[in-house]
Amino acid sequence: MDTLRRLREAPRHLLVCEKSNFGHSKSRHRHLVETHYHNYRVSFLIPECGILSKELKNLVMDIGSYYFVKNLPLHELITHEFISTFVKKGKLVLSLDKDTYEETGLQGHPSQYSGRKVMKFIVSIDLMDLSLNPNSKKYERISWSFKEKKPLKFDFLLAWHHTGAAESTMMSYFSSYQIQEHQPKVALSTLRDLPCPVLQSSMLGGQLEASCSAPELFDWLGAVFSNADLKNEPTNFISAYCCPQPHSVMAKAYLCTITGFILPEKICLLLEQLCHYFDEPKLAPWVTLSVQGFADSPVSWRENEHGFRKGGEHLYNFVIFNNQDYWLQMAVGANDGCPP
């Protein structure tokens, strides 16, 4: 597996690019998707495509609802009933300022992005451990903290991992609070005469005058998703960006963007379906699947602390080739560790 790492300055970002094959025994594509929990936007781009397939469209339209609960007391998330009903595994991770942390009386650790003067602390609570030991001193201390010493309330986004009759459970469980059900927003568009970078799956770093590199593609995708003009015309004072060389102009390309609170398992299904896109011969040499995380989520991948100041980026992108090779691009902002 080849890997490229690029550090950008002002502001500082870290971009890691890898290549592998979906059929490779050590491919980690599924694990990476499953451990990036908090996703708010998913986009896929298919060159030389004017109409979305029935399978992909059905998947997009059935991406699943999510819920918004306003002013939910934190102690509701550590009750035995809540954990036994909704939590199969997981942690409650709190990112607290110094004053709030000290008022809770809980044990945590300084944020690794605090600097010399520690102003933020991280508290991690194993919910399954609490559920198994509801009479322990640890549970009593946490419960006392959330109910009496420092009663905290937050607005929460919640998503349910199952479909069918269980969907109504979330609404009924939090019926005494302000809870709303939301559907992700779906935007579908056909892009005309789109200049696309020429890529070779085996050339992650590109090849002079033959193919573009993974970082160049990453920049180009950002411009496409931002609806930027890619022609770099002298009269354009908004964007001076142009498609990298070499490139070819696609008569049409299909862009789908889903915005909401999107579960990793749904993204796995999308990735799998896009891999099957090439089961029959297609004009497109590759397709992309891009996923962006919430800027202010307390974690990025797995339980890794996610820093948030000016940007808060944590995102990844798959470039899926027609031979089942793929490029994986992962990016984080200045206050994050290296992507996994």
Secondary structure, 3 states (H helix, E strand, C coil): CEEEEEEECCCCEEEEEEEEECCCCCCCHHHHHHCECCEEEEEEEEECCCCCCHHHHHHHHCCCCEEEEEEEEHHHHHCHHHHHHHCCCCEEEEEEEHHHHHHHCCCCEECCCCCCCCCEEEEEEEHHHHHHCCCCHHHHHHHHHHHHHCCCEEEEEECCCCCHHHHHHHHHHCCCCEEEEECCEEEEEEEEEEEEECCCCCCCCCECCCECCHHHHHHHHHHHHCCCCCECCCCCCCCCCECCCCEEEEEEEEEEEEEEEECHHHHHHHHHHHHHHHHCCCCCCEEEEEEEECCCCCECECCCEECCCCCCCEEEEEEEECCCEEEEEEEECCCECCCC
